[in-house]
């Protein structure tokens, strides 16, 4: 329909359609069909620079688990085909230090199949810069499915030093922010984890939980589904990788 999120008017303010709006569409479709838990639902778009240069990167997170698989950690999902700059190249070409880049343990949702973990990426400028972050899933977590827990929300944090340089103050800057960052300060991005799939508290067949959730879709007069198998390009890709 016209004048909706996916078909706005010509004068509507829009941004991030390919990296954020597209993720919302995928989340809705996968949940409607009860296909799998939500992935991080975001590409964590980070830019920084000054009058002399500009730099842009997207940051990975956790993939959602599904009927028969754990979610992958530290990957892009749904909107992919980007590769982050190697730390050595980043620090050689740009006035920043990469203080931390690691998996965010425990950020994936628990379940019979566990959601993938997000990542932690922490940057420190070597001269005053403007840094901007465009991200989602900072307030509403990636959903779990069939009894699995939600993945953890992401966080964007500015780590500042007090005047005596003896302590640090951590400020949450929200999901969308642009501002100056000074020498000695750090921008810490904690990306969301993927949702879990299935109830991890017992050994019941995961399809039982799934069928219960689908009762309103399947209907009482239709055959109860007892087995769900992953299909599609992602499953085919994983099968190829594991069999290589």
N, C-alpha and C positions, 0 to 999 in steps of 0.2 A: 504493500500500500504506500501511497505518497505520504511524505512528511513523517516518516518513521525513521528509526535508527539506521536501517539499511537503505533507505531511499529518501534522504533529507532534501530540503529545498536548496536552491542554488545559493542562497545567502546565509545558510546555516553555518555555524562555526563547527568545523570538524577537524580531527587530527588523529593520526595513528590508526587508520583503518586497516592497514595490512598487518600491523604488529599487535594491536590490542582488540579492536572491534572484531576481527576475524576469530580471535580466541574465544570471545563470548559466544559467537555463533556455534563454534565446535562444541563448547561446553553444553549448550542447550540441546544440540542434536544427540550427543552421546548420552546425556541424562534421559532424554525422552525415550530412547530405545534401550535404556538400561544396559548399554554396551560395556562400559568400564568406568572406573572412577576418574575424576578430573585430574588433569595434569596441572602444572603450575599456572596455566592460563595467562601467561604474560611473557614478554620478551625483555623486560627490564632494560629499557632504552636509556643509555647513559651518554651524554656529550660533555666535553669540556674544552676550553680553549681561551684565547684572548684575541687581541687585535692582529696577531701574527700567525695564528694557526687555529685549526679546529679538529677535533677527534670525535668519532662516534663508534660505539660498540653495543652489542646486545649480549646479555648475560644469561647463561643456562639456568635450569632449575630441575625440579623433580617431575618424573612422568607418573601418571596414574596407574595403579594396578588393575588387573582384570581377571576374568575367570580362567585361571591357569597360569598366570604370570605375575611376577613382582614388577613394579615400576622401576625404570632405569634412573640412576642418579646422575646429576650434572649434565643434562642434555637439553636441547631445544625440542619442542614438540609442536606438531600441527603447522606452525609457520617456521620453517627451518632454513637450511641452505646458507647459513652464515657461520663464519669461523672467527673466533676471537684471536686477537693479536698475541703472539708469543711474548712472555714476560721480558725476555732479553731484548726483543725488538721494540717493545713499548717503552722501556726505560732508556734505550739508546736514542730513540728518535723524539721523545716527548719529555717535557720537564716534570715528570712524576715518578714516584716510587711505588711499586706494587708491594704493599706490606703483607698482604695475605690473599691467597686464592686457594680455597679448600672446600671439601664437601661439608655441608651443614648437617652434622649427625643428628638424627632423631627428628628431622623435619618432615619426613615422610609419614603418612598415616598408617597406623597399625591395622592389621587384618590377617586373615588366613594368607592373603598375599599382600605384601607390604608396599606402600607407595615409595617412589624414589625420593632421595634427599635432594634438597636444593644446594646452593653453594653460598660461600661467603667470599666477597671480593672487597678488598680495602685498599684505597688509593690515597697517597699523600702528595700534594703538589710541592714543587721546588721553587715556585714563584706564584704570586697571586693569580688565580684563575677564576673563571666562571664555570660552574658545573651545573648541569641540568639532568634531572631524572624523570622519565615518563614510565610509569609502572602501574600494575593492577594487583589484585589479590593482597592488598595491604589491610583491608578491613574484613572482607568475607573470604573464608578459607576455601581452598579447592575441596570439593565434596568427596566423601567416601561413598561406597556403594555396597549393598547387600550385607550390611552390618559392619563394614569397614569404617575406620575413623577418618575424619578429615585430615588433609595435610595442613601443616602450619602456614599461617600467613607470612608474607615477606615483610621486611623492615628496611627502611632507609634511614641511616643514622649519621649525623655529623658529630665527630669526636673533636672537641675543642679543649685547648689548654687554658687553665687559669693563669692569671698574671704572674704568679710565682712559679709557674711551670712544674709545680709539684703534683698536681692532680689534673685529671681530665674530666670534662663534663660531656655527657652524651645527650644529644638532642635529636628527637625524632622529627624528621622533616616531611613526613607524609608521602603519599604515593606519587604526587606530581609537584615538583619544586624546581626552581632555578635561582641561584644566588652565588655570591662570591665565597671562595674558600681561600684561606690564607696559609702561608708557610707554617708548618707545624701542626696544622689541622688534618683530619683524615675523613674521607667519605667511606662509610661502610655499608655495603649493599648485602642484605641477607635475602636470598630469593626463596620463593615458596616451595614446599615439598608437594609431592603428588598424593592423592587420596588413596587409602587402603581399600581392599576388596575382601568381603567375607568376614564373618565373625571369628576373631582369633581366640575368643574365650572358650570355645568348645570345638568339637570335631565333627559337628553336623555337616552334612553335604552342603556345599556352598550353593548348589542349585535350589535347595529348599528355600533359602532366604530370598534368592532372586525371584523364584516363582511367586512367593508371597507378595513381593513388591509389584509384580506384574498382573496381579489378579484383576485390577480394573481395566487392564488392556487386553488380556487374553480372554476373559469372560468365563463364566462357569460352565458353559456348554462346549468348551474347546479342550483339546488335549493338553494336559499339564506338561510343561517343558521341564525335563529333568537334567538335560545336559546342554551346556553352552560352550561352543568352541570359538576361539579367536579367528577372525578372518580378515582379509583386506591386505593392502600393500604393506603395512607395518609388520603384520604377522609373517607375510611372505619374505620380507627383508630379513627379519630376525631368524627365520628358519634357514635362510641361505647363509647367514653369518655363522650360525652355530654348527652347520653341517660342513663348513669349509675346512 
